[in-house]
Amino acid sequence: MKKILTLLLPLFLSLGLGAQQVKDSTAVYDVFDKLSENLTVNQSPQIKAALAAHIDRNARRAASGLADQTFRIRIFFDSGQSARAASEAAASRFRSLHPGVPVTRSFSDPFFKVTVGNYATKADAANALKGIQQEFPTAFIVRN
């Protein structure tokens, strides 16, 4: 799905459907309606069906209140005497290994926690977890 959107983004921008003109972020545009009459696009029906299913799935998620749920990866969780310093070290180490990935440190009595990333689906978090567990073997997925 991301590959399709990446391929279609330049087409949207060239048609003048840039973000500055979109008033409703939930609006759905059929890019093929905006194309010139002289252009023929051969598209597999499976692609159109997959896109429609994706849009429908997102609409159902939003209606059920699940759209705001995200997943993160907890790389540190401890309550020992040196837990504060260890959580700072884990956060710093993660930032140096994965620049640009959000890192959050928190304290929930008596535990210090370090959580990273922000993933829309559990599958995305699981894919990221595979790489993160190489540096942080005790990492696990948590629901936000």
N, C-alpha and C positions, 0 to 999 in steps of 0.2 A: 504494500500500500504506500509506504514511504517513497519507494522508487517511482511509482506512478505520479504521486504529487510533486516529486522533484522534477520529473519530466514535464509536467503540465504548468508549473509555476512560471517559467519564462513565457509560455503562451498566454497565460492570464495577464501578465504584465504588459505584453505587447498589444493586447486587446484593450488596454486601458482599464482593467479591473483591479488596479492596484489597491493597496490597503487604504489609501486616502479617500477613495471613492466608495468603499463598502461601509454602509451605515449600520447594518445588522450583521454581526459576526456569525450568526447562525444561518444566514441566507445561503442557499445552495444555487450555484450557477452551472448550467450545462454549457461547457465551453464550446461544444459542437454547434450550438445554436448561433453562436457569435461568429463563426467562421465564414469566409467568403463562399459564394455559390460556386466558384471555380475550383474549389479545393475538395478533394474526395479523401475521406479518412476511412480506412479499412480497420475496423475494430472488432475484436473477438466478442461475441455475446457474453462470454464468461467474465470478461473485464467489467463490462457494464453491470452485470449481475453482482459481481463482487463489490463494486463501488456502492451499489444500491443497498446491499446487505450491510456494509460498513456504516453507511449513513443511518440506516434503520437501527442498528445495534447501538450507535451513539445516542440516538434519540431516546431509545428505551432506557439507556443508562441514565441520561439526564432526567427523564421522567421519574425514575425510581430513586433518585437522590444519590446514585453511585458516581456521578460525574466528578464530584469533588474528592472522591477517594483516590489516593495515590499510594504508592509503595516506595519504601526507602530501604536502605541496607544498613543494619547496625553492625559497626566494625569493632565497637568497644562497649563493654558493660561490666562494671566492677564496683565494689563498695569498700575496698581495703583502705588502709591508711594512706597509701601513696596513689590512690585512684585518681585524684585530681591531676596530679603531675603526669600520670600515665595517660589520662584522657587527652591532655594537651599534647603530649608526644605523639599519640596515635593520630590526632587531627592534623598536626603539623606534617607528619610522615605521609598521610594520605594526600594532603594538598600538594606536596612536592611530587608525588607519584602520578597524581591525576589532577593537573591544574584545570580549572574551569568547572569541576564537578562541585556542587554545593556541599558544604560540610557544616553540620550543626552539633554543638556540644550542649548537653543539658544535664541538669541534676534533679533527680526525683528521689527524695530521701529514702534510703541511704545510697542510691546508685548514681554513679556518673556514667553518662552515655554519650557515644559519638555515633551519629547517623549521617549517612551520605546519600547523595543522589535524590532524585524525585522522578519516579517512573509512573506513567499512566496505567500500565497494566502489570500484573504479576509476572507475565512472561518476559516483559522488558527487564524487570528487576532481576529475574532469574538468569537472563543472558549476561547482565552486568555482574551478577554475583560470581559467575564462573571465573572471571578475570580477577575480581577483587579477592577471592578466597586464596589466590596464589600468594598474596602479600599478607592477608589477614585471614588465616584458616578458620577462625571461629565466627566469621561474619555470617549473618542470617538476615532474612527479609522480614520487615515489619510493615504493618498497615499504618498509614498516616491518619 
